[in-house]
């Protein structure tokens, strides 16, 4: 394969704001086609960006591409990805992987059966803090991770555009849209762990009140997804996670936070420091500089391209992304049935 012919399925904000501009910077890629249910939008994007082909349905695109980027509402991730892989196409699919664990299993089956690459766009793994944190953990600095604390909190930032508050199309709200990134990264840093039990509560009262929202307008009367989640998660190696996420928390400021208490030391990921103790001293080692020359979006695209051309490992494996979806599904079920869910 000389150049990868790349097509885009769904050309909303995440495609035009991140994926298309990023892939255009690679000599190994030709962006050859776009498809969107909004044909007028697809034509506009193609004309503005010089993309030669526009399709009204996905099936007609396949003969013009080697790989696709899926940026549709969550409901369509699994069926489109499976169809693309069954047509021999590599897939970069926006997060979350799918709406259910069953759909994830079907996607993995299609990936394996067709010998293609399936990469889920959990881009937090490519952030410089995540890269540094992974190195610190793999060097054995903090020992075995025991307790992980995760917060993905925004203050009054319910997305007022797109379909983010549509339960049928998205499968949920703050958790499946935003918190999933922090959940995925935390599990990635923990290593090869499997969730075994989830207990949770979800809420949507915060966004029903007539209060300020920084990210546009939405219908408060029909607000049907969760805007705040808390959960406790147990893993098969004895580790545990305290997890919280929100679109609309009443907090002083937004907070992205992952801290890991290990057997030997602790690690704060986004504040980048290692907390240690010995028989005489307690010390804090701050990370002053992280040498990562590329943006997370370019590193993510580069990983996908390299996997296709040279069969290098994907940073986000489909089997790992499935475990994130399994927890998300269990969080919703635990809150609905008001009980712990064994996995």
N, C-alpha and C positions, 0 to 999 in steps of 0.2 A: 504494500500500500504506500503510494507516494504521499498524497495529501488526503486527509480525512474530510470527506464531504459531510458537513454537519447541518442538520435541520432542527428547527425550533418549533415545538408544539406548545402553543400558548405564548403570546407576545405581550403580556402585561408588564407591570413595573419591574418585577424581578428579572425578567428576560432582557428588557431594553435598558434597564439601569445597571445591571451587573453582568449577566452571562454573555450577551451578544458583544458588548464593548470589550470584554476580557478575551473572548475567543478570537476576536478580530486581530488581536495583537500577535497571534501565533502564525508563523509561516507554514506550519504543518497542517493548517486547517483552512478549508474553503467553506464558508457559510453559503449553502446553496439553496436553502428553502425555508419558508415559514408557513405555519398553519395556525389558524385561530378560528373559534366559532364566530367571532366578530370579523367578518371578511373585510369590512372597511378599515378596521384597525390593522389587520394583517397587510393590506395593500399599502397603507400609509407607512408602516414600519419598513416594508420592503423597498419602497420608493426612496425613503429618506436615507436608508443605509446601503442601498445598492445591492440588495439580495435578489437574485434573478428569478426565483420561482415562488409563487404563492399558491397554496392549495386550500380548498374548502373542506376536504376531508383527509384524514391522516393516511389512509391506505394508498392514495395516489402519490404520496410523498416518498414512499419507501424505495422506489427504483432510482431516486435522485440523491440518496444519502447513504452513508455508512454508519452513522450514529445520530442519535437525537437527544435533545435536551427537553425535558418535560417540565413545564411551569404552569400547570393547570390547577384548578381547585383540587383539594385532596381526594375527593370522591373518585376522580378519574386517574389518579396515579397508577393504581394497580392494573386496570383494564388496558390502558394505553401502553404501559411498560411491557406487559405480557404480550400484547399484540406485536409491538415493535421487536421484541426479542424473538418471538416466533417467526418473524420475518428476517431474522439474522442481523438485527441492528443492535449496536451497543447503546446503552442508556445511561444518561446522567439525569436522575430524577430529583426534583426538589423535595425537601423534607416536608412532612414526615414521610416515611417509606410508603405507608398505606393507612387505611382507616382501621384495619383489624389485623390480628396476627394471622388469621387464615389467609387473608390477601397477601401478606408478606411471604408466607410459605409458598403460595402459588407463583409469586414473582421469582423466588429463589429456584423453584423447580424449572421455570422457563429459562433462567440464566444458565443453570447447569446443563439442561437438555440441549440448548442451542450453542453452548460454548462461547458466549458473549460476556461482555463486562457490564455489570450493573453497579453504578456508583450513586449513593444517596448524598444529597448536598448538605451535609452537616458541616458547614464551613467553619464553625468555631474550632474544630480540630486543627485548622490551618493558621489560626492566629498565633502571633509570635509568643504570647504568654503560654499558650497550650503547648507549643513546640518545646519551649524551655522547661515547662513543668514535666513533660513526658521524659525529657533527658534526666532531670533531677531524680525522678522516681526510678527510672531504669538503672541509674548508677547506684541505687540502694541507699540513698541519703536518708530517706524517711522510713525505710523499712516497709513492712507490709501495711497497706492502708487498712485502717480499722473503722473509723467513723468519718463520714463525709457530710459536709454541710453545704447545701446548694440554695442560692437565692437568685432568681431572675425576676426582678421587681421593677415595674415602671409606675411612675406617678401620673395618673390621669392621662393615659395615652392609649385609649381604645382606638384601633384603626378605623377611621371613618370612610374608607374607600374599599373598593373591591368587594369580596364576599366573606370577609373575615368573621363576621358575626352571623353567618348563615350556617345553622347546625347541619342541615342536609348535605351541603356541599363541602363543608370543612370537617365535620365530625366533632367539633368542639371549639374552644376559644383560646384563652391565654396559654393553656398547657400545650395543646397540639400545634399552636402557631409559634410560640416564643420559648416557653419553658423547655420544650423538647431539645433545644440547642444545648442548654446547660446540663440537662439530664444526660444527653449523649456524651458530652465532653467529660463529665464526671465519671461515667462508666468506662470510657476510654482510658482515663488516667488510672483507674482502679485496676486495670488489667483484665484477665480472662475470668470474669465473674458472671454468674447467672442470678437473676432475681428469683426469690422463692416465696416471698410474701409481701403484700402491699396493704396498707391501711391509710385511708385518705378522707378528706372532706373537700368539696368544691362549692363555690359560692358565685352568685351573680347579682347580689343586691347593690353592690357599689355603683354599677353603671346604670341602674334604674333611676337613681336620684338625679335631679336637675342640677348637676354640678358641671364645672368647667371641664373641658376635654381638649387637650393640646392637638390631637391628631384628627380634627375634622368632626363632622356631624354624623350621627347614626340614630336609628329609631329606637328610643329607649323603651317604648311600649312593647315592642316585639323583640327585645333583646333576649335571645334564647340560648346563648352559650355562656360558659363560665368565665368570670373575669379574675378569679382568685382561687388558688389551690394550695392545700398543705397535705403532705404525705410523709409516711414513714415506710422505708423499704429495707427489707432484709435480703442478704445475698447468701449464696451457697457456701462461701468460705467463712461465714461468721461476721462479715462486715455489715455495716448498716449506713443508711443515708437519711438525713433530714432534709426534706425538699419543700421549697415554697416558690410559687410563681404568681405573677399578677400583671394585668394590664392597667389597673386603676387603683393601686394601693395608696392608702393615706399615710405616706412616709415623707420625710424631708426631701429626698432626691432619689433618682433611679439607682438601682443597685444590681450589678452583676457580680456574684460572689461564689467562689468555690474554695473551700478550705478542707484539707485532708489531714486528719490526725493519724499518723503512722505509729508503728511500734517503736521507732527510734527517734522520730522528729515529726514536726507538722509543717505543712506547706500551704501558703495562701497563693492562689493562682494569679488573680488579676492585680493584686497588690504586690505580687512577686517577692515573697520573703519566706525563709525557712526558719522555723522556731525550734531550737534545740536545748537540751539540758544534759548535764552530767553530774557527777557527785558533788561538784563545787559551784558550778556556774549554770545560769540560764542565758542563752545568747540568741540574738536574732540576726540572721544574715540576709541583708537586702540585696536583691538583684538589680544592679545599676544599669546594665546594658544588655540587650539581647540582639545578637547579630542575625537578623532575618532580613534579607534584601528585597524580598518580593511581598506584595499584598496577599492577603488570604485568598482573594478571588482568583488571582493568577496561580497561586500554588495549587488550588483546587482544580483548576482547569488543566494545569500542567500534569497533575497526577492522573487525570482521566485520559489525556492524550498519550502519556507514556504507557499506561496500562494497555491501551489499544495497539499501539505501534510495537512495543517491546515486551509486552506481557509482564510488566513490573507490578508489584502488589498495589492494590487500591488501599488508600489510607482509611476509607470508610467501607468496610466489608458489609455486604448485604445481610449476612447472618448477625452482625453486630447491630445494625439498624433495626432488625427485627426485634431484638431484645428491648430496645427503646420503645417500640410500638407495643410490645407486650406489657410493659409497665404502664404506658399511657392508657391502654385498654383496661387494665386492672384498677387504675386510679379512678376512672369513671365508674366502673362497676362497684368498687368499694364504697364510694360516696353514695351511689344510688341505693345500694342495699344496706348501707350502714353496718358493714362488717368487714373484717379482714379477708383478703383474697389470697388463697394459696395457689401458687403457679406450678 
